Amino acid sequence: MPIWETHDAIREWLQIWRLAMDSHLPCFNVFYDFVKAFDKISWNMILDGVVSIGGSDDLVRYVRSFLAGNRTTIETSYGNTGGVELLRGIKQGDPLSAILFIIAMNVIHKSVGIAALDSSSGLEPFCLHGSRCNTSGYSDDIRLVQGSLNAALAANELVNSICEYYGVEMNPKKVVAIGREWDQDSWSDWAGSIPISYLDGGTYKKVFVEVKAPQTFTVYLGIPTNMDLKTFAQED
């Protein structure tokens, strides 16, 4: 996988919105938020991620042994509980855990990218300087970007299905959908709502998240801006 730092993800995000605004290109985005991402990441997602980047059988076995057998205790007012065996999640603060988490998140990026190669999928990547961009992000801050409304809806359904398959839990209250397209001589804003899968008592259900106006400020990786590329200081 390529080296990817926070400022790279921010730069790409702003470049896409700048290109869309200057060239009047349709641009539809969904920013995802995951609940306790490190604590709840699926081990199967990690292992599938290792395989997807060409990891050898020996590496897969090593990662499986690294994950298996982990235990934790819970501090209470009466003292610590007995050890509890973990069946998902990774240890925070461990350098290998951070790498494994990124590999697991890459399953979403790669799955959407592969689907976009199939013309029947309905996905339409946003083209940035000749490169096809379906998703971008850093760690668990994942952004979906598509070149049409229908493509964004189709890609969002794919992300939902991936999360359901691996038991990944999204936080609908923090998911942001925003986009627009040029209609002859003015912008036409994306309006309506999108379905987001969430866990309710161990069962996945759908909740509809209202789409935000392009002028709404979105905070991504600590940077607040909107599709007009204004900052809070420029709001007035």
DRENPA-3360 file (N, C-alpha, C; in nm, 2 decimals, always signed):
BEGIN
1 = MPIWETHD = +0.08/-0.12/+0.00/+0.00/+0.00/+0.00/+0.09/+0.12/+0.00 ~ +0.05/+0.23/-0.07/+0.13/+0.35/-0.07/+0.13/+0.42/+0.07 ~ +0.24/+0.50/+0.09/+0.25/+0.58/+0.21/+0.15/+0.69/+0.21 ~ +0.07/+0.70/+0.31/-0.04/+0.80/+0.31/-0.05/+0.87/+0.45 ~ -0.04/+1.00/+0.45/-0.04/+1.07/+0.57/-0.16/+1.16/+0.57 ~ -0.19/+1.22/+0.69/-0.31/+1.30/+0.71/-0.32/+1.41/+0.61 ~ -0.21/+1.49/+0.59/-0.21/+1.60/+0.50/-0.23/+1.56/+0.35 ~ -0.19/+1.43/+0.32/-0.22/+1.38/+0.18/-0.37/+1.37/+0.16;
9 = AIREWLQI = -0.44/+1.31/+0.26/-0.59/+1.29/+0.25/-0.66/+1.43/+0.24 ~ -0.61/+1.52/+0.32/-0.67/+1.66/+0.32/-0.65/+1.72/+0.19 ~ -0.53/+1.71/+0.14/-0.49/+1.78/+0.01/-0.58/+1.72/-0.10 ~ -0.59/+1.59/-0.11/-0.67/+1.53/-0.21/-0.82/+1.57/-0.20 ~ -0.87/+1.57/-0.08/-1.01/+1.61/-0.06/-1.03/+1.76/-0.11 ~ -0.95/+1.85/-0.07/-0.96/+1.99/-0.12/-0.94/+2.00/-0.27 ~ -0.85/+1.92/-0.32/-0.83/+1.93/-0.47/-0.95/+1.88/-0.54 ~ -1.01/+1.78/-0.50/-1.14/+1.73/-0.56/-1.24/+1.84/-0.56;
17 = WRLAMDSH = -1.27/+1.90/-0.44/-1.37/+2.00/-0.43/-1.33/+2.12/-0.52 ~ -1.21/+2.16/-0.52/-1.16/+2.27/-0.60/-1.19/+2.24/-0.75 ~ -1.15/+2.13/-0.80/-1.17/+2.09/-0.94/-1.32/+2.08/-0.97 ~ -1.40/+2.03/-0.88/-1.54/+2.02/-0.91/-1.60/+2.16/-0.92 ~ -1.56/+2.25/-0.83/-1.61/+2.39/-0.83/-1.57/+2.47/-0.96 ~ -1.44/+2.46/-0.99/-1.38/+2.54/-1.10/-1.43/+2.48/-1.24 ~ -1.44/+2.35/-1.25/-1.48/+2.29/-1.38/-1.62/+2.25/-1.39 ~ -1.70/+2.29/-1.29/-1.85/+2.26/-1.29/-1.87/+2.11/-1.30;
25 = LPCFNVFY = -1.80/+2.03/-1.23/-1.81/+1.88/-1.23/-1.90/+1.83/-1.12 ~ -1.99/+1.73/-1.15/-2.07/+1.68/-1.05/-1.98/+1.61/-0.94 ~ -2.01/+1.62/-0.82/-1.93/+1.57/-0.71/-2.03/+1.53/-0.59 ~ -2.03/+1.40/-0.56/-2.12/+1.36/-0.45/-2.04/+1.28/-0.35 ~ -2.05/+1.32/-0.22/-1.96/+1.27/-0.12/-2.04/+1.21/+0.00 ~ -1.98/+1.11/+0.06/-2.04/+1.06/+0.19/-1.92/+1.04/+0.29 ~ -1.92/+1.11/+0.40/-1.82/+1.10/+0.50/-1.87/+1.00/+0.61 ~ -1.80/+0.89/+0.64/-1.84/+0.79/+0.73/-1.78/+0.80/+0.86;
33 = DFVKAFDK = -1.85/+0.76/+0.97/-1.80/+0.75/+1.10/-1.83/+0.62/+1.16 ~ -1.73/+0.56/+1.23/-1.74/+0.42/+1.28/-1.74/+0.43/+1.43 ~ -1.82/+0.35/+1.50/-1.83/+0.34/+1.64/-1.72/+0.26/+1.70 ~ -1.64/+0.32/+1.79/-1.53/+0.26/+1.86/-1.45/+0.17/+1.76 ~ -1.40/+0.23/+1.65/-1.35/+0.15/+1.54/-1.24/+0.06/+1.58 ~ -1.14/+0.10/+1.66/-1.03/+0.01/+1.70/-1.08/-0.10/+1.79 ~ -1.18/-0.07/+1.88/-1.22/-0.17/+1.97/-1.31/-0.28/+1.91 ~ -1.38/-0.24/+1.80/-1.48/-0.33/+1.74/-1.44/-0.39/+1.60;
41 = ISWNMILD = -1.32/-0.36/+1.55/-1.28/-0.40/+1.42/-1.29/-0.56/+1.41 ~ -1.34/-0.61/+1.30/-1.35/-0.75/+1.28/-1.22/-0.81/+1.25 ~ -1.19/-0.93/+1.32/-1.06/-1.00/+1.29/-1.07/-1.06/+1.14 ~ -1.19/-1.10/+1.10/-1.20/-1.15/+0.96/-1.17/-1.04/+0.86 ~ -1.21/-0.92/+0.89/-1.18/-0.81/+0.80/-1.03/-0.78/+0.80 ~ -0.96/-0.79/+0.91/-0.82/-0.77/+0.91/-0.75/-0.88/+0.83 ~ -0.79/-1.01/+0.85/-0.73/-1.12/+0.78/-0.75/-1.11/+0.63 ~ -0.88/-1.08/+0.59/-0.91/-1.06/+0.45/-0.83/-0.95/+0.39;
49 = GVVSIGGS = -0.81/-0.84/+0.47/-0.73/-0.73/+0.43/-0.58/-0.77/+0.40 ~ -0.53/-0.85/+0.49/-0.39/-0.90/+0.47/-0.38/-0.98/+0.34 ~ -0.48/-1.07/+0.31/-0.48/-1.14/+0.19/-0.49/-1.05/+0.07 ~ -0.58/-0.95/+0.08/-0.60/-0.86/-0.04/-0.48/-0.78/-0.08 ~ -0.39/-0.76/+0.01/-0.26/-0.69/-0.03/-0.15/-0.79/-0.06 ~ -0.18/-0.91/-0.08/-0.08/-1.01/-0.12/-0.01/-1.08/-0.01 ~ -0.06/-1.07/+0.11/+0.01/-1.13/+0.23/+0.02/-1.28/+0.21 ~ +0.13/-1.34/+0.25/+0.16/-1.48/+0.24/+0.08/-1.56/+0.34;
57 = DDLVRYVR = +0.07/-1.69/+0.32/+0.00/-1.77/+0.42/+0.07/-1.76/+0.56 ~ +0.20/-1.75/+0.56/+0.27/-1.74/+0.68/+0.24/-1.61/+0.76 ~ +0.22/-1.50/+0.68/+0.19/-1.38/+0.74/+0.04/-1.38/+0.79 ~ -0.05/-1.44/+0.72/-0.19/-1.46/+0.77/-0.19/-1.54/+0.90 ~ -0.11/-1.65/+0.90/-0.11/-1.73/+1.03/-0.05/-1.65/+1.14 ~ +0.05/-1.56/+1.11/+0.12/-1.48/+1.22/+0.01/-1.38/+1.27 ~ -0.06/-1.31/+1.18/-0.16/-1.21/+1.23/-0.27/-1.28/+1.30 ~ -0.31/-1.40/+1.26/-0.42/-1.47/+1.33/-0.37/-1.50/+1.48;
65 = SFLAGNRT = -0.25/-1.55/+1.49/-0.19/-1.58/+1.62/-0.18/-1.46/+1.71 ~ -0.14/-1.34/+1.64/-0.13/-1.22/+1.71/-0.26/-1.17/+1.77 ~ -0.37/-1.20/+1.70/-0.50/-1.15/+1.74/-0.56/-1.25/+1.85 ~ -0.54/-1.38/+1.82/-0.61/-1.48/+1.91/-0.55/-1.48/+2.05 ~ -0.63/-1.51/+2.15/-0.59/-1.53/+2.28/-0.57/-1.40/+2.36 ~ -0.60/-1.28/+2.30/-0.60/-1.16/+2.37/-0.71/-1.15/+2.48 ~ -0.67/-1.10/+2.59/-0.77/-1.09/+2.71/-0.76/-0.95/+2.76 ~ -0.87/-0.91/+2.83/-0.87/-0.78/+2.90/-0.95/-0.79/+3.03;
73 = TIETSYGN = -0.92/-0.70/+3.12/-1.00/-0.69/+3.24/-1.07/-0.55/+3.25 ~ -1.17/-0.54/+3.32/-1.25/-0.42/+3.33/-1.24/-0.37/+3.48 ~ -1.20/-0.24/+3.49/-1.18/-0.18/+3.62/-1.32/-0.14/+3.67 ~ -1.36/-0.18/+3.79/-1.49/-0.14/+3.85/-1.46/-0.08/+3.99 ~ -1.56/-0.03/+4.05/-1.54/+0.03/+4.19/-1.51/-0.08/+4.29 ~ -1.53/-0.21/+4.25/-1.50/-0.32/+4.34/-1.37/-0.39/+4.31 ~ -1.30/-0.33/+4.21/-1.17/-0.39/+4.17/-1.19/-0.44/+4.02 ~ -1.08/-0.50/+3.97/-1.08/-0.55/+3.84/-1.16/-0.68/+3.82;
81 = TGGVELLR = -1.22/-0.70/+3.71/-1.29/-0.82/+3.68/-1.19/-0.93/+3.64 ~ -1.24/-1.05/+3.63/-1.15/-1.15/+3.57/-1.12/-1.13/+3.43 ~ -1.03/-1.20/+3.37/-0.99/-1.18/+3.23/-1.11/-1.22/+3.14 ~ -1.13/-1.14/+3.04/-1.23/-1.17/+2.93/-1.16/-1.18/+2.80 ~ -1.19/-1.29/+2.73/-1.12/-1.32/+2.60/-1.19/-1.23/+2.50 ~ -1.10/-1.17/+2.42/-1.15/-1.08/+2.31/-1.17/-1.16/+2.18 ~ -1.28/-1.13/+2.11/-1.31/-1.19/+1.98/-1.31/-1.09/+1.87 ~ -1.28/-0.97/+1.89/-1.27/-0.87/+1.79/-1.19/-0.75/+1.85;
89 = GIKQGDPL = -1.16/-0.65/+1.77/-1.08/-0.54/+1.82/-0.93/-0.56/+1.82 ~ -0.86/-0.46/+1.83/-0.71/-0.46/+1.84/-0.66/-0.37/+1.95 ~ -0.54/-0.40/+2.00/-0.48/-0.33/+2.11/-0.44/-0.19/+2.07 ~ -0.49/-0.09/+2.13/-0.44/+0.05/+2.09/-0.31/+0.08/+2.16 ~ -0.23/+0.15/+2.08/-0.09/+0.18/+2.13/+0.01/+0.09/+2.08 ~ -0.03/-0.02/+2.02/+0.07/-0.12/+1.96/+0.09/-0.08/+1.82 ~ +0.22/-0.07/+1.78/+0.25/-0.02/+1.64/+0.19/-0.12/+1.53 ~ +0.19/-0.25/+1.56/+0.14/-0.34/+1.46/-0.01/-0.33/+1.45;
97 = SAILFIIA = -0.08/-0.30/+1.56/-0.23/-0.28/+1.56/-0.27/-0.17/+1.47 ~ -0.19/-0.06/+1.47/-0.23/+0.05/+1.38/-0.22/+0.01/+1.23 ~ -0.11/-0.07/+1.20/-0.10/-0.11/+1.06/-0.21/-0.21/+1.02 ~ -0.24/-0.30/+1.11/-0.35/-0.39/+1.08/-0.48/-0.33/+1.07 ~ -0.51/-0.22/+1.15/-0.63/-0.15/+1.13/-0.64/-0.08/+1.00 ~ -0.53/-0.02/+0.95/-0.53/+0.04/+0.82/-0.56/-0.06/+0.71 ~ -0.49/-0.18/+0.72/-0.51/-0.29/+0.63/-0.66/-0.33/+0.62 ~ -0.72/-0.33/+0.74/-0.87/-0.37/+0.75/-0.95/-0.26/+0.68;
105 = MNVIHKSV = -0.92/-0.14/+0.70/-1.00/-0.03/+0.64/-0.98/-0.03/+0.49 ~ -0.86/-0.08/+0.44/-0.84/-0.08/+0.30/-0.93/-0.18/+0.23 ~ -0.99/-0.27/+0.30/-1.09/-0.36/+0.24/-1.21/-0.28/+0.18 ~ -1.25/-0.18/+0.25/-1.36/-0.09/+0.20/-1.31/-0.02/+0.07 ~ -1.19/+0.05/+0.08/-1.14/+0.12/-0.03/-1.12/+0.03/-0.15 ~ -1.07/-0.09/-0.13/-1.04/-0.18/-0.24/-1.17/-0.24/-0.30 ~ -1.26/-0.27/-0.22/-1.39/-0.33/-0.26/-1.46/-0.23/-0.35 ~ -1.47/-0.11/-0.31/-1.54/-0.01/-0.39/-1.46/+0.01/-0.52;
113 = GIAALDSS = -1.33/+0.02/-0.52/-1.25/+0.03/-0.64/-1.27/-0.08/-0.74 ~ -1.27/-0.20/-0.69/-1.29/-0.32/-0.78/-1.43/-0.31/-0.84 ~ -1.53/-0.28/-0.76/-1.67/-0.27/-0.81/-1.68/-0.17/-0.92 ~ -1.61/-0.06/-0.90/-1.62/+0.05/-1.00/-1.56/+0.01/-1.14 ~ -1.48/-0.10/-1.14/-1.43/-0.15/-1.27/-1.53/-0.22/-1.35 ~ -1.64/-0.26/-1.28/-1.75/-0.33/-1.35/-1.85/-0.23/-1.39 ~ -1.88/-0.21/-1.52/-1.97/-0.11/-1.57/-2.11/-0.13/-1.52 ~ -2.15/-0.25/-1.49/-2.28/-0.28/-1.44/-2.31/-0.24/-1.29;
121 = SGLEPFCL = -2.20/-0.20/-1.22/-2.21/-0.17/-1.08/-2.28/-0.04/-1.06 ~ -2.28/+0.05/-1.16/-2.34/+0.18/-1.15/-2.25/+0.29/-1.08 ~ -2.13/+0.25/-1.05/-2.03/+0.34/-0.98/-1.97/+0.43/-1.09 ~ -1.94/+0.55/-1.05/-1.88/+0.65/-1.14/-1.77/+0.73/-1.06 ~ -1.65/+0.68/-1.06/-1.54/+0.75/-0.99/-1.53/+0.89/-1.03 ~ -1.49/+0.98/-0.94/-1.45/+1.11/-0.97/-1.31/+1.11/-1.02 ~ -1.29/+1.18/-1.13/-1.16/+1.18/-1.20/-1.08/+1.30/-1.16 ~ -0.96/+1.28/-1.09/-0.88/+1.38/-1.04/-0.74/+1.37/-1.11;
129 = HGSRCNTS = -0.72/+1.46/-1.21/-0.59/+1.47/-1.28/-0.56/+1.33/-1.35 ~ -0.66/+1.27/-1.41/-0.65/+1.15/-1.48/-0.66/+1.02/-1.39 ~ -0.67/+1.04/-1.26/-0.68/+0.93/-1.17/-0.82/+0.91/-1.12 ~ -0.87/+0.78/-1.12/-1.00/+0.75/-1.08/-1.01/+0.75/-0.92 ~ -1.09/+0.83/-0.86/-1.10/+0.83/-0.72/-1.24/+0.79/-0.67 ~ -1.25/+0.68/-0.60/-1.38/+0.63/-0.55/-1.39/+0.66/-0.40 ~ -1.28/+0.65/-0.33/-1.28/+0.67/-0.18/-1.15/+0.74/-0.15 ~ -1.14/+0.80/-0.04/-1.02/+0.85/+0.02/-1.03/+0.86/+0.17;
137 = GYSDDIRL = -0.92/+0.88/+0.23/-0.93/+0.89/+0.38/-0.80/+0.86/+0.45 ~ -0.81/+0.86/+0.58/-0.70/+0.84/+0.66/-0.75/+0.76/+0.79 ~ -0.69/+0.64/+0.81/-0.74/+0.55/+0.91/-0.88/+0.52/+0.90 ~ -0.97/+0.56/+1.00/-1.11/+0.53/+1.00/-1.19/+0.64/+0.94 ~ -1.13/+0.75/+0.90/-1.20/+0.87/+0.84/-1.20/+0.84/+0.69 ~ -1.32/+0.78/+0.65/-1.33/+0.74/+0.51/-1.43/+0.83/+0.44 ~ -1.40/+0.87/+0.32/-1.49/+0.95/+0.24/-1.51/+0.89/+0.11 ~ -1.64/+0.87/+0.07/-1.68/+0.82/-0.06/-1.70/+0.94/-0.15;
145 = VQGSLNAA = -1.65/+0.93/-0.28/-1.67/+1.04/-0.37/-1.71/+0.98/-0.51 ~ -1.82/+1.03/-0.57/-1.86/+0.97/-0.69/-1.91/+1.09/-0.79 ~ -1.91/+1.05/-0.92/-1.94/+1.15/-1.02/-2.08/+1.17/-1.06 ~ -2.17/+1.10/-0.99/-2.32/+1.12/-1.01/-2.39/+1.08/-0.89 ~ -2.52/+1.12/-0.88/-2.60/+1.09/-0.76/-2.63/+0.94/-0.76 ~ -2.67/+0.88/-0.87/-2.70/+0.74/-0.87/-2.58/+0.66/-0.83 ~ -2.46/+0.70/-0.87/-2.34/+0.63/-0.84/-2.31/+0.64/-0.69 ~ -2.33/+0.76/-0.63/-2.31/+0.77/-0.49/-2.40/+0.68/-0.41;
153 = LAANELVN = -2.53/+0.67/-0.45/-2.62/+0.59/-0.38/-2.58/+0.44/-0.39 ~ -2.54/+0.40/-0.51/-2.49/+0.26/-0.53/-2.37/+0.23/-0.45 ~ -2.28/+0.32/-0.45/-2.15/+0.30/-0.37/-2.18/+0.30/-0.22 ~ -2.27/+0.38/-0.18/-2.31/+0.38/-0.04/-2.37/+0.25/+0.00 ~ -2.46/+0.19/-0.08/-2.51/+0.06/-0.05/-2.40/-0.05/-0.04 ~ -2.30/-0.04/-0.13/-2.19/-0.13/-0.12/-2.12/-0.12/+0.01 ~ -2.09/+0.01/+0.06/-2.02/+0.03/+0.18/-2.11/-0.03/+0.30 ~ -2.24/-0.01/+0.29/-2.33/-0.07/+0.39/-2.32/-0.22/+0.40;
161 = SICEYYGV = -2.32/-0.28/+0.28/-2.31/-0.43/+0.27/-2.18/-0.48/+0.33 ~ -2.07/-0.41/+0.30/-1.94/-0.45/+0.35/-1.94/-0.44/+0.51 ~ -1.99/-0.33/+0.56/-2.00/-0.31/+0.70/-2.08/-0.42/+0.77 ~ -2.20/-0.46/+0.71/-2.28/-0.56/+0.76/-2.21/-0.70/+0.76 ~ -2.14/-0.72/+0.65/-2.07/-0.85/+0.63/-1.97/-0.87/+0.74 ~ -1.90/-0.77/+0.77/-1.79/-0.78/+0.87/-1.83/-0.74/+1.01 ~ -1.95/-0.70/+1.03/-2.00/-0.65/+1.16/-1.94/-0.52/+1.20 ~ -1.91/-0.44/+1.11/-1.86/-0.30/+1.14/-1.98/-0.21/+1.17;
169 = EMNPKKVV = -1.97/-0.13/+1.27/-2.08/-0.05/+1.32/-2.05/+0.10/+1.28 ~ -2.14/+0.16/+1.21/-2.13/+0.30/+1.17/-2.22/+0.38/+1.27 ~ -2.18/+0.51/+1.28/-2.26/+0.60/+1.37/-2.34/+0.69/+1.27 ~ -2.47/+0.67/+1.25/-2.54/+0.75/+1.15/-2.55/+0.89/+1.19 ~ -2.54/+0.93/+1.32/-2.55/+1.07/+1.36/-2.42/+1.15/+1.32 ~ -2.32/+1.08/+1.28/-2.20/+1.15/+1.24/-2.16/+1.13/+1.09 ~ -2.25/+1.06/+1.02/-2.23/+1.04/+0.88/-2.28/+1.17/+0.81 ~ -2.20/+1.21/+0.71/-2.24/+1.34/+0.64/-2.24/+1.30/+0.49;
177 = AIGREWDQ = -2.35/+1.34/+0.43/-2.37/+1.32/+0.28/-2.38/+1.47/+0.22 ~ -2.31/+1.50/+0.12/-2.31/+1.63/+0.06/-2.26/+1.62/-0.08 ~ -2.33/+1.70/-0.17/-2.29/+1.70/-0.31/-2.37/+1.79/-0.39 ~ -2.33/+1.81/-0.52/-2.41/+1.89/-0.61/-2.35/+1.87/-0.76 ~ -2.43/+1.91/-0.85/-2.39/+1.91/-0.99/-2.43/+2.03/-1.07 ~ -2.36/+2.06/-1.17/-2.39/+2.18/-1.25/-2.51/+2.16/-1.35 ~ -2.61/+2.24/-1.34/-2.73/+2.23/-1.42/-2.74/+2.35/-1.51 ~ -2.68/+2.35/-1.63/-2.68/+2.45/-1.73/-2.61/+2.58/-1.69;
185 = DSWSDWAG = -2.66/+2.66/-1.59/-2.60/+2.78/-1.55/-2.59/+2.80/-1.40 ~ -2.62/+2.70/-1.33/-2.62/+2.71/-1.18/-2.60/+2.57/-1.12 ~ -2.57/+2.57/-0.99/-2.55/+2.45/-0.92/-2.68/+2.39/-0.87 ~ -2.70/+2.26/-0.89/-2.81/+2.19/-0.83/-2.77/+2.10/-0.71 ~ -2.82/+2.14/-0.60/-2.77/+2.07/-0.47/-2.83/+1.93/-0.46 ~ -2.75/+1.84/-0.40/-2.81/+1.71/-0.37/-2.90/+1.73/-0.25 ~ -3.02/+1.68/-0.26/-3.12/+1.68/-0.15/-3.18/+1.55/-0.13 ~ -3.23/+1.53/-0.01/-3.30/+1.40/+0.02/-3.22/+1.33/+0.14;
193 = SIPISYLD = -3.21/+1.20/+0.13/-3.15/+1.13/+0.24/-3.08/+1.00/+0.18 ~ -2.99/+0.94/+0.26/-2.93/+0.81/+0.22/-2.95/+0.71/+0.33 ~ -2.96/+0.58/+0.30/-2.97/+0.48/+0.40/-2.83/+0.45/+0.46 ~ -2.83/+0.43/+0.59/-2.70/+0.39/+0.66/-2.74/+0.27/+0.75 ~ -2.66/+0.17/+0.74/-2.68/+0.05/+0.83/-2.63/+0.08/+0.97 ~ -2.70/+0.04/+1.07/-2.66/+0.05/+1.21/-2.70/-0.07/+1.29 ~ -2.63/-0.10/+1.40/-2.67/-0.21/+1.48/-2.77/-0.17/+1.59 ~ -2.87/-0.25/+1.60/-2.97/-0.23/+1.70/-3.00/-0.36/+1.77;
201 = GGTYKKVF = -2.94/-0.38/+1.89/-2.96/-0.51/+1.96/-2.91/-0.63/+1.88 ~ -2.79/-0.61/+1.81/-2.73/-0.72/+1.74/-2.78/-0.74/+1.60 ~ -2.88/-0.66/+1.56/-2.94/-0.67/+1.43/-2.92/-0.55/+1.35 ~ -2.88/-0.56/+1.22/-2.86/-0.44/+1.14/-2.99/-0.39/+1.09 ~ -3.01/-0.26/+1.10/-3.13/-0.19/+1.05/-3.08/-0.07/+0.97 ~ -3.17/-0.01/+0.89/-3.14/+0.11/+0.81/-3.20/+0.23/+0.88 ~ -3.12/+0.34/+0.88/-3.17/+0.47/+0.92/-3.14/+0.56/+0.81 ~ -3.22/+0.66/+0.78/-3.20/+0.75/+0.67/-3.14/+0.88/+0.72;
209 = VEVKAPQT = -3.02/+0.92/+0.67/-2.95/+1.04/+0.71/-2.98/+1.15/+0.60 ~ -3.02/+1.26/+0.65/-3.05/+1.37/+0.56/-2.92/+1.43/+0.50 ~ -2.93/+1.46/+0.37/-2.82/+1.51/+0.30/-2.80/+1.66/+0.34 ~ -2.67/+1.70/+0.36/-2.64/+1.84/+0.40/-2.63/+1.93/+0.27 ~ -2.67/+2.06/+0.29/-2.65/+2.15/+0.18/-2.50/+2.18/+0.16 ~ -2.45/+2.20/+0.03/-2.31/+2.21/+0.00/-2.25/+2.33/+0.08 ~ -2.33/+2.43/+0.12/-2.27/+2.54/+0.20/-2.25/+2.50/+0.34 ~ -2.30/+2.39/+0.38/-2.28/+2.34/+0.52/-2.13/+2.31/+0.55;
217 = FTVYLGIP = -2.08/+2.36/+0.66/-1.94/+2.33/+0.69/-1.92/+2.18/+0.74 ~ -1.83/+2.12/+0.68/-1.80/+1.98/+0.71/-1.66/+1.97/+0.77 ~ -1.64/+1.91/+0.88/-1.51/+1.89/+0.95/-1.46/+1.75/+0.91 ~ -1.35/+1.75/+0.84/-1.29/+1.63/+0.80/-1.14/+1.63/+0.83 ~ -1.10/+1.54/+0.91/-0.96/+1.53/+0.96/-0.92/+1.66/+1.03 ~ -1.01/+1.72/+1.10/-0.99/+1.85/+1.17/-0.99/+1.98/+1.09 ~ -1.03/+1.97/+0.96/-1.03/+2.08/+0.88/-1.18/+2.12/+0.84 ~ -1.23/+2.23/+0.89/-1.37/+2.27/+0.86/-1.38/+2.35/+0.73;
225 = TNMDLKTF = -1.46/+2.31/+0.63/-1.48/+2.38/+0.51/-1.61/+2.34/+0.45 ~ -1.65/+2.40/+0.34/-1.77/+2.36/+0.26/-1.73/+2.34/+0.12 ~ -1.83/+2.31/+0.03/-1.80/+2.28/-0.11/-1.76/+2.41/-0.19 ~ -1.79/+2.52/-0.13/-1.74/+2.65/-0.19/-1.60/+2.68/-0.14 ~ -1.54/+2.59/-0.06/-1.40/+2.60/+0.00/-1.39/+2.72/+0.08 ~ -1.49/+2.76/+0.15/-1.48/+2.86/+0.25/-1.45/+2.80/+0.39 ~ -1.39/+2.88/+0.47/-1.36/+2.84/+0.61/-1.46/+2.92/+0.70 ~ -1.45/+2.88/+0.83/-1.54/+2.95/+0.93/-1.51/+3.10/+0.92;
233 = AQED = -1.38/+3.14/+0.91/-1.34/+3.28/+0.91/-1.40/+3.36/+0.79 ~ -1.43/+3.29/+0.68/-1.48/+3.35/+0.56/-1.63/+3.35/+0.55 ~ -1.70/+3.29/+0.66/-1.84/+3.26/+0.65/-1.92/+3.39/+0.62 ~ -1.88/+3.50/+0.68/-1.95/+3.63/+0.66/-1.91/+3.70/+0.53;
% end
